[in-house]
Amino acid sequence: MEGMQAYGAGKAGGAFDPVTFLQQPQTILRIVSWLFSIVIFGCIANEGYINRPNEVEEFCIFNRNQNACNYGVFMGSMAFLCCVAFLALDVYFPQISSVKDRKKAVLADVGVSAFWSFMWFVGFCFLANQWQRTKQEDNPLREGGDAARAAITFSFFSIFTWAAQSFLAFQRYKLGADSALFSQDYTDPSQDAAGAPYTSFGGDDLESPSGGGGQPNSDGAFDGTGGYQRQDY
């Protein structure tokens, strides 16, 4: 029974093991994606805005396109929050007793991870295209070049880390639920024990229809006097 699982996790109520949790592939991928989002956000927010020596106003290093920097900063910050949210869900997931709720969580993981993989693909193409079109005279001192290339590189890596998360979540969805351990309407038995009405072992009420509380007499077996069987001589 211990090996039975529902959507990649065992029966609810087990103890949380941080070492096992950190060794799971999905946890490693989420942490890596989380770090990538920090790098992308930090590179663009700190060194993605420059200015010419004769200008005061700063502009985006990606071809002076403000939308490119805004896209990178927004994607990095939102991916950071999304990774934190799914890490928290992974910690809580084994405690979910309802198979329906587990199914919803796994499907959300599949969809959201696939969405982020697509968005990072768009971001990589967008940033790489704008960086390729950047004019040298806009940045004669070549400031922030390493940060821009780092943002593009980690955007590319993020495509595969999020795609791998979606793939692992889909594998968990295919595992489904073990019907021998879980049911679609599974609830904690301790919560239902207090409210369940008492019935006798055979399903009969404590009081019989005759009011005697015992087994009714059958005709011909007892004469009704003291409960002894009548014998004819």
N, C-alpha and C positions, 0 to 999 in steps of 0.2 A: 504493500500500500504506500510505502514511503516514496517509491519511484514514480507514482502517478502524478501527473501535472495537468494544469489547465492553462493554456496559452503561455507556456514557458515558466510557470511558477507552481509550487506545490500547494498543499492545503493551507488555507488561511489560519493564522494564529501561531505560525512558527517563529522562532527567534531570528533576529536580524544579525547576519554575519557580515561585517564590513569588509573583511578580506575577500570573501567569496564575491561580494558585490563589486568590488573594485577590479576583480579579475575577469568579470564578464565582458565579452566583446562589445556589447552595446554600451556599457559604461565607459569603456576606453574610448570608443568613437565619440561619445558625447563630450568627454573631457577634451579630446583633441579638437573637436569642432568649437568648443568653448574657447580654447586657447587661440585658435585661428581667428575667431571673431574679435578677440581682444587685440590681436596684432593688426588686423585690418582697420579697426576703429582707431587705434592709437596712431598708426602711421599716417592716416589721412587727417585726423583731427589735429595732430601736433605739427606735421611737416607738409601737409597737403595744400597749404595756403602760403603763397609767396608774393613778392612785389618786386618790380624793377627798381634799380638804384635811383631813378629819377621820379618814382611814383611812391605815393604814401599808401594808397588803397591796395589791399591784398586781393589776389585772385586765385582761383583753383589751379593747381599745377597741371591738371589734365586738360590741356588745350584751352585754358581759361574758361572752361565750361563748369559753371557752378553746379549744374545738375549732376555731374559726375562725382564731385566730392560729396554732395548731399546724399546721393545714392549709396556710396560706400559707407558713410557715417551711419546712415539709417539702417542699412543691412547689417553692419557690424554690431550695432547696439541691440537690434531686435533679435538677431541670432544668439547673442549673449544671453538675453532674457529667456529665449526659447530653450536653450540648453539647460539653464538652471531649472526651468519648470519641468522638463522631462526627466532630469536627474531626480527631482523630488518625487515625481510620479513613479519612477523606477524603485525608489525606496519604499513607497507606500503600496506598490502593486501587489506584493505577496500577501498583504493584509486584506485585500479585497475578496470577500467571500462569494459575491454574486458573479456567476460566469458571464451574465449579460453585461455587467459593468466592465469586466475584464476585456470582453470582446470589443466594446466601444473604445476602451483605452488603446488597445492594440491597433484598431483601425485608424484612430486618430494619429498614432505614431507613424503608420504607413503613409497616410495622406500628407501630414505636415512635413515629414522628412523628404518626401518626394517633391513637395512644393519648394522647400528650401534648396534642394539640389538644382532645381530648374532656375530659381532666382539667382543662385550663385553663378550658374552658367551664363545667364544674361548679364550679370554684373561683371564677370570676367571679360566677356566680349566687349562690353561697353567701355570699361576702363582701359583695356588693351588698345581698343580703337582710338580712344581719345589721347592716350599716351603716344601712340604712333604719329598722330597728327600735331602733336605739340611742337611749336616752333622754337628754335634755339634762341632766337632773340628775345623771346618772352622770359627766358631764364638764363641770362648770360653767365651767371655764377654757378649754374647747375646745382642749385640748392634743392634738397628734397628728392633727388633722383632715386636714391636707394630706398627711401620710404615708399615712393610710388611703385617701384618694381616689386617691393615686398608685398604691397597691397594686392597687386595683380597676381603674384605667385600664390599667395595664400587664398585668394578667391578661387583660383584654379583647383587647389587642393581641397577646398571646401565642397566642391561639386561631388567629389568621390566619397568624402566622409559622410555627407548627408545621404547620398545614394546608398551607401553601405548600411546606414541606419534603417533606411526604408526597406532594404532587402531583408535584414535580420528581423524586422518587425513583421514582414510578410511571412517569413518562415515560422514565427511564433503563431501567426494567425492560422497557418496551415495545420499546426499541431492540434488546434482546437481544444476541446475539453474531453477529459476522460469521464465517460458516463458512469463508470463504477465508483467514482469518488465525488463527482459534482453533478448537480442537476441544474437545469436552466433557472429554477426558482429557489436555489439554495439559500437558506438562512441559517443563522447560528442556532443550533438546537437548544442552547441554554436560554435563549430568549423566548422560545415557544413553550418550554416546559411548565412555566408558572401559570400560563393562561390556558392550558389544555384542560378540558373537563374530564373528571374521573369517570371511568367506566369499569365494570367488572371484567374479569378475564374472558369470559365468554361473550361479552358485549351486551349482557342483560342488565337491567336495572337492579338495584339492591332490593327493591320491594317487588314481590310477585303480584300479579293481578288479583290473587286470592287474598292478599293481605297477610299471609302467614309468614312470608319472608323465606320460605323453604321450598322444597320440591313438592308440587301438588300430588295428592294421592291418586292413584289410578284405580279404576273400577275393578273389583274382584281380587285385588291384591291385599287390601287392608279393610277391616270392618269399621274403622273409625273409633274403636274403643281402646285407648291407650297406645295405639299405633302397632299392636301385635297382630301377627297374621292369624287368621281364623283357621282352625283345623276341624274337619268334620269326621266324627267317629261312626 
